[in-house]
């Protein structure tokens, strides 16, 4: 582009103070640099350089143009890098391991944004749990894993953290609990609880309450095994929720419309010993060179979660508007 070449010559002359040295830096003749400056002075109608102490230095007008030229070249380089990155992403297939709890609520908007900027990007999402994540990363079955954190941190795997708000408890609108004004924790123990799976962080708040009804730890764990219905398909959980008297633990984003339509009811349980937030992670194998697609995905997760946090902060506790990103709260600040 002629304009970029002109700007490079303008900056070179300002930095070297000499037409010949500017030409040598750029691999052109000093006459070519002189012609470029003469053309620019004609276009702008002002003198851009003057002689001072044996050097050629910018005038006040020239200095302003030099500053603008630097910004222009910087933006041009940034655009070039972005285009190269887009070219590298095109046609790549990224395999993501995703915890079912975050798959729909987090990964769906992340991948939607990626596909808008990189329409040729190919990806495959593998539903996987923490227990399977480590071996799948080491065997390179998946490139990155996105999910709920665990107490154990395997060596050789890099984690970045994010805080997630806990999912909500819901039932169908005809459920007995939906008509009950005051719901205690003991009330929900009479019904099956459905969710994608039962991680440690979800079991913990139940254990103290359940223990009050049973005389041994074995009975408590037997209760958990019998009363939690697990399914990796959130769609299946939703349909079962609509057709049975079970309750479900789900991200609110997935059932928000059902709650608005009053086909499902959010349960507010008094004294419910639930965590205020849940730690999530993005993980990849240490020493493994991430593909441009994987790098772009991790960055998009950071950007989406952080922008959502900024949006919520700016609202000063006003009523939240509907969007795709209600569930994740903050990224990169969680303790390891």
N, C-alpha and C positions, 0 to 999 in steps of 0.2 A: 504494500500500500504506500503510495507516494507520500501521504501525510505523515505516516509513521517514520519513513526515511528522513523526511524534513525535520521532524522533531528530534530524531537521533543526532542529526548533524548540528542542530541548534544547541542541544545539550553538550555535545562533544566540544563545540567551540567555546561555550561558556566555561567548561571545566578545564580546558587546556590553555585558553587564552591565545591560541595560535591556529591559523587556518591550516597550515601544513600538518601540525600535530593532530588536529581534529581529523584531517583526511586520512592520515596514517592509522589512527585508531579504528576507523570505519572501513578502511580498504578502498578509499576513493581519492581522487585528486583534490588538491587544495582549491583548484579552480571550481570543481563541482560544489564544494562547500560554500565558496564565495557566491556562486550563482544561486544556491538555495537561499542564502541569507538575503540577497538582493531581491529575490522573488517574494520572500516573506515580508520584507520591509515595504515592498510595493503593495502587497495585499492588505497590510494593516495601516499603511500610510504614515508610519513613524520610523525613526531610526531605532534599531534593536541593539546595535553594538557601537562602541566608540573606542578610540585609542587612549590608553592611560598608562603612563610609565612604561611604554614599550610593549604593553599587552593589549589584547583585544578583549574588552569587558562589556557585559550587558549594560544597556541604559536602564532606566527605571521601567520603561515599557518592555525592554528585552527580558529583564528579570521576571516580570510577571508572566511572560510567555514561556520562559524556561520552566517556571513552576508548573504551569498548566501542562506543558509537554511531558514533564515527569509523571504527573498523574495519569495522563493519557497512555503513556507507555506501560505504566504499572497495571492499569486496567486491561490493556491489550494482552499482556502476559498472563494475567489471571484468566481471561477468557480463553486464551490458548490452552492453558492447563486444564480448564474445565471441559473444553472440547475433546482434548486427548483422553481425559478420564471417561467421558461419555463414549468415546470410540472403543475404549478398553472394556467398558461394561456391556456394550452391545453384543448380544449373542452368547454371553456367559450364562451358565446355569449355576445358581447358588442353592445349596441345600441347607436349610435351616432346621434345627431341632427346636421345637417349641413345646413348652409345658401347655397342656390343654387349658389351664386357667388363664393364660395370657394370649393364647393363640388368636382367638377372635377379637378380644378387646384391645390388644396392643398391636399384634402383628398385622392385622387387617389394615388399619390406617397407615402403618409404616410402609407396607408393600404398595398400597394405593398411591402414596406420594412418590415412591420410587418409580413406579410404572408410568407416572405422568411425566417425570423427567427423563426416564430411560425406557421408552416403550418396547425396545427389543430385549430387555433384560428377561432372562428365564429363571424361574425359581421353583423349588419344591419344598414344601413344608412337611416335615416329619413330626408327628405327634409323639413326644417322648417325655419320660419322667426323669427326675434327678438321678435315680438309681441306674438308669440306662445311659445317661448323658456322658459320663466319663469314658466308657468304652467306645461309644460312637464317635466322640471327638478324637480319641487316640487312634482309632481304626480309620479315621477320615471318612466316615460314613456321613457325618455332618460337618460343616465348616464352623458354624457358630451355634450356640445354644442360648435360648432366651426363656427364662422361667422364674420360678420361686426359689429362693435360696434355701440352703440346708445348713445344718450346723457344721458338717464336715466339709473341709475345703481340700480336694485332692491336689497333690503336688503336681507341678508341671502344667497347670491350667490357670490361665489369667482370667480374673473376674473384674468386672466393673459393676457397681451396685446402683440400685434405684429403689425408692420407697414406693410401695403400692398400698392403696387403701384396701381394706379387706372387702371381700364380696359380701352381699347382703343375703338375708334369708327371706324366701318368698313361698307363697302357697297359692293355690287357685282361689278365685273369688268366692267359691261356694264352700270352701273349707271351713270346718268349725272354728278354727283359730282366727279366720278372717272376720268373724262376727264378734269375737271376744275383745272387749275393751282393754282388759289388763292381762297381759301374757307373761307368765313366769317361765323360767328356764325348765322347770319340772313339767310344764305343759307340753313343750315340744318333744320331750323324751318319749312320748307315747306314739310318735309317728316316725316313719322311716325318713332319713335324711339323704338326699341325692346330691352328688357332686362329681366332679371329674375324677378325683381320687382323694385319698385322705392323707395329706402330708402331716409331718410332725407339728408344724405351727398351727394347724387346724385342730389337731387332737388335744393340744395342751389346755385350751380354755374349757374343753368339755370334761376333762378328767376329774377336776375337783368336784364338780356338780354331780357327775355320774357316780363317783365314789361314795357319795352319801346314800346311794340307793343299793349299793352292793357291799358285800362283806369281804371280798378279796380282789386283788389286782387281776387275777385270771378272769373273774366275772366281768370286770370292767372292760377288758380287751375283747371278751366274747361279745359284749354288748356292741362295741364299736364295729366288730366284724359282721354282726347280724343286722345292724340298723343303718349302716351306711351303704347306699346303693351307688356304685361307681360306674361311670360311663365317660369315655373320652369324647363323645359327641355331645356338645352342648345342645344341639337341636333335639337329640333324643331325650335329654334331661327335660327340656322345655315341654315336649309333648307328654312325657310321663307326668310332669307337674300339672298339666292341664287336665289329665284324665284320671288322676289318682288323688288320694288324700295324703300323699307324701309331701314333705317340705323340701326345698332345694337351696343349696348354697351356690350362688352364681354372681358373676360380675354384673353390676347394675346396668351397665350399658347394653347388655344383651336382652334384658327384659324391660327396659324403660318404656317402650311403646305399649307392651302388654299391661304395665302398671297404669299408664295413662288411659288405656282403653278399659281399665277396670276388669280385665280378665284374670289378672294376677294381683296379689296383694303383698306388699312389703310388710314383713313382720318386725315390729319394734318390741323387743323382749326386755323386760325390766331386769336389771342386774345381770344381763347376759355377759359372761366373762370372756369377751372377745378382745383380740388385739386391736389396737388403734391403727396400726399400719403393719404391712407385711413387707419383708425385704425381698426384692427381686434382683436378678443378676443377668448380665450378658457375659457369656464365657466363650473362650476359644483356646486352642492348644498353644502353649508357650513354645516359641521358636518356630512356629508354623507361619509362613508368610501368607497373610490373608490376601485373597483376591480383591481387586478393586470393587467388585460387587459386594463382598462381605464388609469391606471397610465403609462403603457407602451406606450399607444397611445399619451398621452400628452407629454411624454418625447421625443417620435419620432418626434412630431411636432416641439418641441424646437430644436432638433438636426438637422433636415432637414433645417429649416429656418436659423439657425445660420451657418450651413456649407455652405449654398448658399450665405449668406452675406460675409463669409470669402473668398469664391471663387471669388465673384465680386470685393472685395477689392484688392485681389492679382493681378487681371488683370489690375489694374491701367487704368481703362477706355478703355481698349482694346475691340474689338468687342466681344460680348458675344456669347458663344457657345450654341447650342441647348441643353436643358436638361428639366427635368420634373418640375423644380422649378424656373421659371422665375418670377412668380407673387409676392410671399411673400418676404419681404426684411429683416426685423429685428424682433427679438422676445424679449419680456420682458422689453423693454426700453420705451415703450410708456407711456405718462402721463396718470393717471387714469381719 
